[in-house]
Amino acid sequence: MKFINIGGGNMVALERVVALSSPESAPIKRLVSEAKDEGRVIDASCGRRTRTVIFTDSDHVILSALRTETISNRLYDSDAAEAEEADTDE
């Protein structure tokens, strides 16, 4: 199982991430609010401003202080490294 750093020393399982989103739009704010009411929010922003909302396959919503592009690049870099590793195994 591979993990990616989402800031503040927090990690999330790579294969559990379904979507990344900016927290600025009204629909995303509504989804975060509903998830808070249901106890499905994990606030990994460490008291800083939320810059990314991460949705998981277990319906948890994770709040991160890192920019969406930063986390996306880390996801992409992890996938690229995994594909490169698979090529060298053959």
HUBELNOR-V10784 format. One record per pair of residues at least 12 apart in sequence whose ideal C-beta (glycine too) atoms are under 6 Angstrom apart, sorted by the first residue. I is the first residue (numbers start at 1). J is the second residue. Records with the same first field share a line. If there is no record, write none. Layout:
I=J, J
This chain:
1=13
2=14, 78
4=74, 78
6=44, 64
7=64, 65, 66
8=46
10=44
14=78
16=56, 57
18=55, 56, 57
19=55
20=52, 54, 68, 71, 72
21=53
22=68
23=50, 53
28=53
32=61
35=61
40=59, 60, 61
41=61
42=60, 62
43=63
44=62, 64
45=63, 65
48=65
50=63
51=65, 67
52=64, 66, 68, 71
